[in-house]
């Protein structure tokens, strides 16, 4: 049924510990969202690929997994379904399917519902439940923007509110090591995205910008690390040339921090990815000309 793609399987393997940790924290909320996201995501690609007599790609499993882990645990099922359909259809299939899409489907779907249903998507957060009743709470990003302090311990190990897969920095870093070691993800993109985000956040914070986040806790909050490791390194929508990958990461990190700091949206990583996707091909062309 699925077109075999070993590289995509490695991404799935790296996400399994994060998914299991999210299940431990959010239980049935994660399962319910997963059923709808995987169902509608696979069905959408199947309908489009069937007309071309092609198989569904294993990449759709990665898209679905990343998308569901990027959601707040209390996201309504119908909104999650709309998001994944939009991402797969308009950010992937309309371009011709796997390998031809310009924008990351998971990010496109996430950003679409984040803007279209802002009221719901910014209030669907939950504190840790451990299979019990959860308590609605503000995210670490919102707390930091209001001048409150967040425990670095909770941020690093994932015991705080937020999207279901963005919590544990420890597991995300372990996944990064695995992806880099297996040559699945570009270390240049990861390094340049993180460093540009860290440097700009530090500058804005230390020159006294009121809405600027503390550098370390700021980058450990929200989806910055999750998106840097799993979305920025998407081999289809990222540049292929080494020099281009450095500039690509700079675009993502700088855009994310600027949106976080100066816009009404507390999270800017999705905007950063789409901005980077927009310039990816151009960066490759420029890198090619410089080399020649």
C-alpha positions in Angstrom: 0.0 0.0 0.0 2.8 2.4 0.9 5.7 3.5 -1.3 8.8 2.4 0.7 11.1 5.3 1.8 13.9 4.3 4.2 14.8 7.9 5.1 11.2 8.6 6.2 11.2 5.5 8.4 14.2 6.8 10.2 12.3 10.0 11.0 9.4 7.8 12.3 11.8 5.8 14.5 13.2 9.0 16.0 9.7 10.2 16.8 8.5 7.1 18.6 10.0 7.9 22.0 8.4 11.4 21.8 5.1 9.9 20.8 5.2 7.5 23.7 6.1 10.2 26.2 3.2 12.3 24.8 0.9 9.3 25.3 2.1 9.0 28.9 1.2 12.7 29.5 -2.0 13.0 27.5 -3.3 9.5 27.0 -6.5 9.3 25.1 -6.4 12.9 23.8 -3.3 11.9 21.7 -5.0 8.7 20.5 -8.2 10.4 19.5 -6.4 13.1 17.5 -4.0 10.5 16.0 -6.9 8.4 14.6 -8.5 11.4 12.9 -5.2 12.9 11.7 -3.8 9.7 10.2 -7.2 8.7 8.8 -7.9 12.0 7.0 -4.2 12.5 6.0 -3.7 9.1 4.4 -7.2 9.2 2.7 -6.4 12.6 1.2 -3.2 11.5 -0.3 -4.7 8.2 -1.4 -7.5 10.0 -3.3 -5.0 12.2 -5.1 -2.4 9.6 -5.9 -5.0 7.0 -7.1 -5.7 9.2 -10.1 -2.1 8.9 -11.1 -2.0 5.2 -10.3 0.7 5.8 -7.6 1.0 4.4 -4.1 0.7 6.5 -0.9 4.2 7.5 0.3 5.5 6.6 3.7 6.2 10.3 4.0 2.6 10.9 4.7 3.1 8.9 8.0 5.8 11.4 9.0 3.6 14.3 8.0 0.7 12.9 10.1 2.9 12.2 13.1 4.6 15.6 13.1 1.2 17.3 12.7 -0.5 15.5 15.5 2.4 16.1 17.8 2.4 19.8 17.0 -1.2 20.1 18.3 -2.5 21.2 21.7 -4.0 18.1 23.4 -7.5 19.7 23.5 -7.7 20.5 19.8 -11.2 19.7 18.5 -11.1 16.7 16.2 -12.8 18.6 13.4 -10.2 21.3 13.4 -7.4 18.8 13.4 -9.0 17.0 10.5 -9.3 20.3 8.5 -5.7 21.1 9.2 -4.2 17.8 8.0 -6.4 17.8 4.9 -5.3 21.3 4.1 -1.7 20.5 4.6 -1.6 17.4 2.5 -3.9 18.7 -0.3 -2.7 22.3 -0.7 0.9 22.1 0.5 1.8 18.8 -1.2 -0.6 17.2 -3.7 -1.4 20.3 -5.7 2.3 20.5 -6.5 2.4 17.0 -7.8 2.8 14.9 -4.6 5.9 13.7 -2.8 9.2 15.3 -3.9 7.6 18.2 -5.7 6.1 20.2 -2.8 7.6 23.6 -1.9 6.2 23.9 1.6 6.3 21.5 4.5 2.7 20.0 4.7 2.7 19.5 8.5 3.7 23.1 9.1 1.3 24.4 6.4 -1.6 22.6 8.0 -0.6 23.6 11.5 -0.3 27.3 10.6 -3.6 27.3 8.7 -5.6 26.2 11.7 -3.5 28.3 14.0 -4.6 31.4 12.1 -8.1 30.4 11.0 -9.1 29.1 14.5 -6.8 31.3 16.6 -9.3 31.5 19.5 -9.5 27.7 19.9 -5.9 26.9 19.1 -4.5 29.3 21.7 -6.8 28.0 24.5 -6.5 24.2 23.9 -3.5 23.8 26.1 -3.4 21.5 29.1 -1.2 20.9 32.1 0.1 17.4 32.6 -2.7 14.9 33.2 -1.1 11.5 33.6 -4.4 10.0 32.4 -6.3 12.0 34.9 -8.3 15.2 34.5 -6.2 18.0 33.1 -6.2 21.7 34.0 -6.2 24.3 31.3 -3.2 26.6 31.7 -1.0 29.1 29.8 1.9 27.9 27.8 5.5 28.6 28.9 5.8 31.1 26.0 2.8 33.1 27.3 4.1 33.0 30.8 7.6 34.2 29.7 6.1 37.0 27.7 4.2 38.1 30.9 7.5 38.3 32.8 7.0 35.1 34.8 9.8 32.5 35.3 9.7 28.9 34.2 11.6 26.0 35.7 14.4 24.9 33.3 14.0 21.4 34.7 10.3 21.2 33.6 11.2 22.7 30.2 14.1 20.3 29.6 12.2 17.1 30.6 8.8 18.2 29.2 6.7 18.5 32.3 4.8 21.6 31.2 1.9 22.7 29.0 2.3 23.0 25.2 1.9 21.1 22.0 1.9 17.4 22.7 5.3 16.6 21.1 7.3 19.8 21.8 7.7 19.2 25.5 10.8 17.0 26.2 13.9 18.8 25.0 15.9 15.7 26.1 14.0 13.4 23.8 14.2 15.9 20.9 18.0 16.2 21.3 18.4 12.4 21.4 16.3 12.3 18.2 18.6 14.9 16.6 21.7 12.9 17.4 20.1 9.8 15.8 19.0 11.7 12.7 22.4 13.4 12.2 24.3 10.2 12.8 22.2 8.3 10.2 22.6 11.2 7.8 18.8 11.8 7.8 18.9 15.4 8.9 21.3 18.2 8.1 23.5 19.3 11.0 24.1 22.6 9.2 20.4 23.4 9.2 20.0 22.5 12.8 23.1 24.4 13.9 22.3 27.6 11.9 18.7 27.6 13.0 19.5 27.2 16.7 22.4 29.6 16.7 20.6 32.4 14.8 17.7 32.0 17.1 19.9 32.1 20.2 21.9 35.1 19.1 19.0 37.2 18.0 17.0 36.3 21.2 20.0 37.2 23.3 20.5 40.6 21.6 16.8 41.6 21.9 16.7 40.5 25.5 19.9 42.2 26.7 19.2 45.5 24.9 16.0 45.7 26.9 13.2 44.9 24.4 10.2 44.4 26.7 8.6 41.5 24.8 11.9 39.6 24.2 12.3 36.2 25.8 15.1 35.0 28.1 17.5 33.2 25.6 17.8 29.8 27.1 14.3 29.3 28.5 12.8 31.1 25.4 14.3 28.6 23.0 13.4 25.7 25.2 9.8 26.9 25.3 7.2 26.4 22.6 8.1 24.4 19.5 11.4 26.0 18.5 13.5 22.9 19.2 10.9 20.5 17.9 10.5 22.4 14.6 14.2 22.9 14.2 15.0 19.2 14.4 12.0 17.7 12.5 10.6 20.4 10.2 13.5 22.6 9.2 15.5 19.5 8.1 12.7 18.1 5.9 14.8 16.9 2.9 12.1 17.8 0.3 11.5 21.4 1.3 15.0 22.3 2.5 18.0 23.3 0.3 20.4 20.6 -0.9 23.6 22.6 -1.1 25.7 22.9 2.0 26.2 26.7 1.8 22.5 27.2 1.1 21.6 25.2 4.2 23.4 27.6 6.5 21.5 30.6 5.1 18.3 28.6 5.2 18.7 28.0 8.9 19.4 31.7 9.5 16.2 32.6 7.8 14.1 30.2 9.9 15.8 31.2 13.2 15.6 34.9 12.7 12.0 34.9 11.4 10.8 32.8 14.2 12.4 35.1 16.9 11.1 38.2 15.2 7.5 36.9 15.1 7.8 35.7 18.7 9.0 39.0 19.9 7.0 41.6 17.9 3.8 40.0 16.8 0.6 39.0 18.5 1.5 35.3 18.0 3.6 33.9 20.9 4.9 31.2 18.6 6.8 32.1 15.4 8.5 28.8 14.3 5.8 27.9 11.7 6.2 31.3 10.1 10.0 30.7 10.1 9.7 27.4 8.3 7.4 28.7 5.6 9.7 31.7 5.1 12.7 29.3 4.7 10.7 27.1 2.3 10.0 30.1 0.1 13.7 30.8 -0.4 15.0 27.2 -0.4 15.3 26.8 -4.2 16.7 30.3 -4.7 19.4 29.6 -2.1 20.4 26.4 -3.9 20.6 28.3 -7.1 22.7 31.0 -5.5 25.0 28.4 -3.9 25.5 26.7 -7.3 26.5 29.9 -9.0 29.0 30.8 -6.2 30.5 27.3 -6.5 30.9 27.6 -10.3 
